[in-house]
Amino acid sequence: MTRWILWFLGMVALCCLAVWAGLHHPAVPYNVREIFEGGSWFRGGLFLTAVLHLGLGSPMLVACLIARHNPPPKGAFVIFVTIQSFAASLLTVLAAPAESVHDLVGSPTLDWPDSMEVAGRLAGFLGAPLAILDGAALLAVEGVRPLARWDVVGSIALAATAWYVVVVYWANTDNVTELLPKNGHSLRLLALALWVFLMGLGVSVPLARAGGNEFRLVLGTLLFSIIAVPVGWMLLTLGTEGQVLKYGKTFSALQFLLSPNRHDLVSGTRLFLRYGAVHAGLTALGLLCQISIWRLFSSMGAVCRLR
């Protein structure tokens, strides 16, 4: 447990440093900076640590818990996804600026308490990517057979349906739909799901296959990333809108998300390199979080069957 505490404190320090650098470096996209503006870099670092562990680290915990049982308990996958989704939404509502949250799911419109409605919409927004990341971790730890179970496939399909209803069909804002192909009414959205699955594999597969060998872990991550970056770029390009008309300009969704501001829109090789940096950074942070979860799981006396 002591080793895990030291590892976790190191993660907090790393996230605090990342937030501090993000607030001061002009190359960081403005829509990322505004999430942490208005608060201290330490508070932002704690929030980032919690979000990363919950979003990118917890799928390894889910996979380990399911892998302990043979056969896995029916319905466990959907329970885990539900817990993750509402925990992530509650954390976001409590810690993120309201403006950033409303940019994702819109302002409250129902006769519910505002926090309850926003948390519910966020749970629907976050459920699908979390279910896909859980599936990728389960595939990495246990192989194809558990992933093909009806309850796992059904849970992912249900989460994807909830995402579509919240983000597209009952959208309270066009901030997200305008970045999707045909405002979300396109089968190209499947490319986004494949991109999330690819990111999940890039984080979970090297750890699951390294067998505790640090050299194999680093080498596996590098080799997977070399392949995953161009594939991820193609999937994200296919799964997002290529021509967004806004602010009197025409730009792609990736330009909007990865450019430092609305006036300095990057393109071409610069845009690809920015994506590569983001992809590599998310993979590295996700891997560190999953190692943290795996160490905590092991320190508690449980065994996760990593190959």
Phi, psi and omega in degrees: 000324180298318180297322180292319179300316178297319178298316181295319177297324175296322177295319178298315179298318180296317180292322176298318178296319180296319179294316179300314179295320180296326180286338186249344183268125184291343182280347180288132179306139185296328181288345172274319180299322185293341177294325186255355178288150180091356178224173180284156178294332179290314178298318177297323178295319177296317178298315180296320178300314181295316181296316181295318179294322180286319184277316185255336182270321185298332176304327177292323176296316178300314180298319180294318180295319179290323183292340181290342184249137178226107001281161179297144180296135181292138179086354182295321184298313182293328177294315180298316181297319179297315179298314180299315185297312182287328176294317179294320180292319179296317178299318181293317180297321183284327190250333184272153176300141182301324181298318179293321178295317180293332175298330182275312188241000180086169179280154179299140180228346182272167178275048177246165168302136187306314183297324181293315180295314181296318179297319178296317178295320178295322178300318176293323180293320185270342186299316183296308178299325178293320178297319179293319178295321175298318179297320179296318179294320178296320177297318181294322184276318189245351182091190189285325190302310179297328181292333182275001178296147185298324183289328178288310179299316180296323179295317179296317179296320179295317179295321179295322177295317178298320177300314182295319180296315183288317188276324187248301189291315179250038184297135176260001180203153177260009181297330179265314185298327180293343178268355180261151179298130181053040180056032177094352182265065183203144176291350177294348175299335177300331178295325177296317178297319178294326178295316178298319179296319178298316178299319179297318177296320181297332179273316190273322185298311180302319180293316182293329184264352183284336179061031179085357179274115185294324180295315179296325179296310181295314181297316179297320179296316181295314182296317180295320182293324179301322179279321189288328184298306179294324178294317178297322177299315180295318180294317181289326176295319179290324186271003179233166182286136180270341181222102177255126179262109183199149180057028180074017181227165174242125181209167179272164178298322180292324175297319180296319185282329189252349180283151182294330178200179184287341185265333181249077182275121180274158181206174175061225183297322179298320180292318178297318180295322176297317177298317179302320179294318179295315179300311181295320180295316178296320179298314181296314180295319178297320179295316178299320179293320180290326173297318178300314179296317181296320178294319177297316181299317180290322181293339179275004177092003178268151182245124176257125187281083175267135185283000000 
